[in-house]
Amino acid sequence: MTNKQTFRIQRMATAAMLCALAYGCAAFSSLVMPIKIEGFLSLEIKDTVLMIGAFIFGPGTGLLMSVVVSLLELFTVSTTGWIGMVMNIVSSVMFICPAALVYKYRRTMSGAVKGLLLGAVLMTSGMVLWNYVMTPLYMNVEREMVVGMLLPIIVPFNLLKAALNGALTLVLYKSVVKALRSAHLLPPSEHTNPQRGAGRVVTVIALVCTVTLALVALAWSGIL
């Protein structure tokens, strides 16, 4: 068996394992937090797992993993039907793929942070548009009602979700990669990038501020 064939098998096995883990996170969230904000918004951490997979293998694999996990949710734990499935895919892809694309060409802590920030902005913007179009159909409500939810609910919710999954990705990524290499599911690293302590401090501060602002916005709107 050639090295290329071995890498393909490793890639498939690792991606499948991460899909299973992401699905497990989604299923666990649906069991322990069955009540959704405004009846359709659910805070979960499956995007952390998907983001780690996309950081490892690239945005294309991240997109494929997002679709697979959302399909699994549709036929098992989801209560939102095909509309919820499509919204899950759109949300995950808009967050994961831009971040992974940036990280693919800048594999440093600053590259990861910039990618995650870009993904957070694109996901939040995209979900504002998507909720404006689809939520009236899904919830059978007037569009004006959805417009009134965008700034006080939809925007802070997606910022909080992105901040949570982004922070977990930064904390867990290197440990997960190290564990996968130890299990021979990933090839050895060809190079290492120095990480600066100052950059980590700035990253933590930025993430804490983002989470705090999102929580304040949710509390102000009466959701928390």
C-alpha positions as CSV (number, residue, x, y, z in Angstrom):
1,M,0.0,0.0,0.0
2,T,1.4,3.4,-1.0
3,N,1.7,6.4,1.3
4,K,-1.0,8.1,-0.7
5,Q,-3.4,5.3,-0.2
6,T,-2.6,5.1,3.4
7,F,-3.3,8.8,3.8
8,R,-6.6,8.5,2.1
9,I,-7.7,5.7,4.5
10,Q,-6.5,7.7,7.4
11,R,-8.4,10.8,6.2
12,M,-11.6,8.8,5.7
13,A,-11.4,7.1,9.0
14,T,-10.6,10.4,10.9
15,A,-13.4,12.3,9.0
16,A,-15.9,9.6,9.8
17,M,-14.9,9.6,13.4
18,L,-15.2,13.3,13.7
19,C,-18.7,13.2,12.0
20,A,-19.8,10.7,14.5
21,L,-18.5,12.9,17.4
22,A,-20.2,16.0,15.9
23,Y,-23.5,14.1,15.6
24,G,-23.1,12.9,19.2
25,C,-22.7,16.5,20.3
26,A,-25.8,17.5,18.4
27,A,-27.8,14.6,19.8
28,F,-26.6,15.2,23.3
29,S,-27.6,18.9,23.0
30,S,-31.1,17.9,21.8
31,L,-31.5,15.6,24.8
32,V,-30.2,17.9,27.6
33,M,-31.5,21.2,26.1
34,P,-34.8,20.2,24.4
35,I,-36.2,23.8,24.9
36,K,-35.0,26.1,22.1
37,I,-34.8,29.9,22.1
38,E,-37.8,31.3,20.4
39,G,-38.8,27.7,19.5
40,F,-36.1,27.1,16.9
41,L,-32.7,28.4,18.0
42,S,-30.5,25.8,19.7
43,L,-27.1,26.4,21.1
44,E,-24.7,23.5,20.5
45,I,-21.1,22.7,20.1
46,K,-21.0,20.3,17.0
47,D,-19.4,23.1,15.0
48,T,-16.3,22.8,17.2
49,V,-15.8,19.2,16.0
50,L,-16.6,20.1,12.4
51,M,-14.2,23.1,12.6
52,I,-11.4,20.9,13.9
53,G,-12.0,18.5,11.0
54,A,-12.0,21.4,8.5
55,F,-8.8,22.9,10.0
56,I,-7.1,19.5,9.6
57,F,-8.4,18.5,6.1
58,G,-9.5,21.8,4.5
59,P,-12.8,23.6,3.7
60,G,-14.0,20.9,1.2
61,T,-14.0,18.2,3.8
62,G,-15.6,20.6,6.3
63,L,-18.5,21.2,3.9
64,L,-18.9,17.4,3.3
65,M,-18.9,16.7,7.1
66,S,-21.5,19.4,7.7
67,V,-23.8,17.9,5.2
68,V,-23.4,14.4,6.5
69,V,-24.0,15.4,10.2
70,S,-27.1,17.5,9.2
71,L,-28.5,14.6,7.3
72,L,-28.0,12.3,10.3
73,E,-29.8,14.8,12.5
74,L,-32.7,15.1,10.1
75,F,-33.5,11.4,10.2
76,T,-32.9,11.0,14.0
77,V,-33.0,13.8,16.5
78,S,-34.2,16.8,14.5
79,T,-37.6,18.3,15.1
80,T,-37.3,21.0,12.5
81,G,-37.5,18.9,9.3
82,W,-35.9,19.7,6.0
83,I,-35.9,23.5,6.6
84,G,-34.0,23.0,9.8
85,M,-31.5,20.7,8.0
86,V,-30.9,23.3,5.3
87,M,-30.4,26.0,7.9
88,N,-28.0,23.8,9.9
89,I,-26.0,23.2,6.7
90,V,-25.9,26.9,5.8
91,S,-25.0,28.0,9.3
92,S,-22.2,25.4,9.7
93,V,-20.8,25.9,6.2
94,M,-20.7,29.7,6.4
95,F,-18.8,29.5,9.7
96,I,-16.5,26.6,9.0
97,C,-15.5,26.9,5.4
98,P,-14.2,30.5,5.4
99,A,-12.3,29.9,8.6
100,A,-10.7,26.7,7.2
101,L,-9.8,28.5,4.0
102,V,-8.0,31.2,5.8
103,Y,-6.2,28.7,8.1
104,K,-5.3,26.5,5.1
105,Y,-3.0,29.3,3.8
106,R,-2.0,30.8,7.2
107,R,-1.5,27.9,9.7
108,T,-0.7,30.1,12.7
109,M,-2.6,31.1,15.8
110,S,-3.3,34.5,14.2
111,G,-4.5,32.8,11.0
112,A,-6.9,30.6,13.0
113,V,-8.3,33.6,14.9
114,K,-8.7,35.7,11.7
115,G,-10.4,32.8,10.1
116,L,-12.8,32.2,13.0
117,L,-13.6,35.9,13.2
118,L,-14.4,35.9,9.4
119,G,-16.5,32.8,9.8
120,A,-18.4,34.4,12.7
121,V,-19.2,37.5,10.7
122,L,-20.2,35.6,7.6
123,M,-22.4,33.1,9.5
124,T,-24.1,35.9,11.5
125,S,-24.8,37.9,8.4
126,G,-25.9,34.9,6.4
127,M,-28.3,33.7,9.1
128,V,-29.8,37.1,9.4
129,L,-30.7,36.9,5.7
130,W,-31.6,33.2,5.9
131,N,-33.9,33.7,8.9
132,Y,-35.5,36.7,7.2
133,V,-36.4,34.5,4.2
134,M,-37.1,31.1,5.8
135,T,-38.3,31.6,9.3
136,P,-41.7,33.0,8.3
137,L,-42.3,29.9,6.2
138,Y,-41.1,27.6,9.0
139,M,-42.9,29.2,11.9
140,N,-45.9,30.4,9.9
141,V,-45.6,33.9,11.2
142,E,-45.6,37.4,9.6
143,R,-42.2,38.6,8.2
144,E,-42.5,41.8,10.4
145,M,-42.3,39.6,13.5
146,V,-39.0,38.0,12.2
147,V,-37.6,41.4,11.4
148,G,-38.2,42.4,15.0
149,M,-36.2,39.4,16.2
150,L,-33.1,40.0,14.0
151,L,-31.1,42.5,16.1
152,P,-32.2,41.6,19.6
153,I,-32.2,37.8,19.1
154,I,-30.8,36.3,15.9
155,V,-27.6,38.4,15.8
156,P,-26.5,38.0,19.4
157,F,-27.4,34.3,19.4
158,N,-25.2,33.6,16.3
159,L,-22.3,35.7,17.8
160,L,-22.6,33.7,21.0
161,K,-22.7,30.4,19.1
162,A,-19.6,31.4,17.0
163,A,-17.7,32.7,20.0
164,L,-18.4,29.4,22.0
165,N,-17.4,27.1,19.1
166,G,-14.4,29.3,18.1
167,A,-13.1,29.4,21.6
168,L,-13.4,25.6,22.0
169,T,-11.7,25.1,18.7
170,L,-8.7,27.2,19.7
171,V,-8.5,25.4,23.1
172,L,-8.9,21.8,21.7
173,Y,-7.4,21.8,18.2
174,K,-3.8,21.1,19.0
175,S,-4.6,18.4,21.6
176,V,-7.0,16.7,19.2
177,V,-4.4,16.7,16.4
178,K,-1.7,15.4,18.8
179,A,-4.0,12.5,19.9
180,L,-4.9,11.7,16.3
181,R,-1.2,11.6,15.3
182,S,-0.5,9.3,18.3
183,A,-3.2,7.0,17.1
184,H,-1.7,7.0,13.6
185,L,-4.8,8.6,12.1
186,L,-2.9,11.6,10.9
187,P,0.7,11.7,9.4
188,P,3.4,13.3,11.5
189,S,3.8,17.0,11.4
190,E,6.2,18.3,8.8
191,H,6.8,21.6,10.5
192,T,5.8,23.5,13.6
193,N,4.8,27.1,14.0
194,P,5.9,29.2,17.0
195,Q,3.0,30.4,19.1
196,R,3.4,33.7,20.9
197,G,2.0,34.2,24.4
198,A,0.9,37.8,23.7
199,G,-1.2,36.5,20.7
200,R,-3.0,34.0,23.0
201,V,-3.8,36.6,25.6
202,V,-5.3,38.9,22.9
203,T,-7.3,36.0,21.5
204,V,-8.7,35.1,24.9
205,I,-9.6,38.7,25.7
206,A,-11.3,39.1,22.3
207,L,-13.3,35.9,22.8
208,V,-14.3,36.8,26.3
209,C,-15.5,40.2,25.2
210,T,-17.5,38.7,22.3
211,V,-19.2,36.2,24.6
212,T,-19.9,38.9,27.2
213,L,-21.4,41.2,24.6
214,A,-23.6,38.4,23.2
215,L,-24.8,37.4,26.7
216,V,-25.6,41.0,27.6
217,A,-27.5,41.4,24.3
218,L,-29.5,38.2,25.0
219,A,-30.2,39.3,28.6
220,W,-31.3,42.7,27.5
221,S,-33.7,41.2,25.0
222,G,-35.2,39.0,27.7
223,I,-34.0,35.7,26.4
224,L,-31.7,35.0,29.3
